[in-house]
Amino acid sequence: MIISQAKLRKITELVDVIRSKNAGPFELTFDFIFKNFEIYQKVKKSAAINKELIAKLYDIPVENVINVINYDPAKAIKVTIIRPFASGDVGETDVYGAQQHAPLLNIEIPL
């Protein structure tokens, strides 16, 4: 008996939008907005986008990943983390949090 393995698909093939932005001065939020509801449902069911993955990608403790929310009406997944530096703080390099999504671009999803 042959057991088929899920094909890995790059997240960039599955979404229309991946973005990051401030969620207040102490948090960042990341949005994945999928191309259609079928893809969104498959990714949601896979649970591939989870706290452990985000913590690994951003080299932060899992406890600093506040939530991963599936938002069905927008066919989107929203992730919120604690910012490494407060917005505008000394050493902080992206006041608006708009350039923090790059680590997400190489996520592979088993479909």
N, C-alpha and C positions, 0 to 999 in steps of 0.2 A: 504494500500500500504506500502510495506517495502522498506525503503531506505537503500541501502547497504553502509557501511562505508569502507573506504580504510583501508587495513591492514597495520599496521606499521611494517617496516622492518629496522633492524639495518644497518647503513651505512656500517659496516664491512662485511655484507653479499653481498653487492652490488658492492664493489670496489676491484680492485687488489692492489691499492696503495693509501695510505693516507700519506702525508709527509709534513714536514715544512722545510723551508730553508730561508736564508737571501735573501732579494731583495734589496741589498745595506745595508749600515750600519744603516739606520733608518727605515727600513721596513722589515716585515716578509711576506712570501707568503706560502700559503697552497695549495696543489694539491690533488684533488680527481680524480683518474683515474679509470673509471668504467670497469666492466668485459666485457661488450658488448654494442653495440650501442642502443639496445632496452632499456636496463636498463638506460643508460645515458639519452636517450630521455625522459623517464618517469620521472626521477628525475628533469631534466631540466624543463619539463612542470609543475611539481608540485611547482616549485619555493621555495621549502623547504629550500634550502641552500641560504640564503639571508643575507643582512647586519645586520638586526635586530637579527637574530639567532647568528651570529658570535659575535656581540657586547655583547650579553647576555652570551655566553659561555666564553668569555675572560674578562668579566666585564669591558668593555671599552665603551666610548661613540660611538654611531653609526657613528659619524663624523670621528672616527679613523679607520673605515673600509673603505679603499680607494676604493676597487672595488670587485665585484664578476663577474667573466667572464666565460661564457660558451664557450668552445673551441671545436667545433664539430669535426675537423680533428683528435683530439686525444681522443675523447670521455671523455673529462675532464672538470672539473670546477676548476678554479683558484681563490683564494681569497687573497687579499693583505691588511694588516693592518699596522698601524704605530707601531713600536716597543715601548714597555714601557720604555726600556733603549736602547741607541745606542749600537751597537755591540762593545764589549770591554770596555764599560764605567764602572765606579765604580758601583757596585751593580748588574751588569748584570751577568747572570749565564750560558749563552749558546751562545758563540761567533758566532757560525755558524747557530744558529736558528734551528738546526736539531732535537731538543727535545721538540718542542712546539706544537705538533699535538695531544697530549693526550686528550684535551677536545673535540676534534672532534669525537673520537671513539664511543661515546654513542649517536650520532645523530640518530634519528628515522625518517624515510621517509614514508609518506603515499603513498602507491602504490595500 
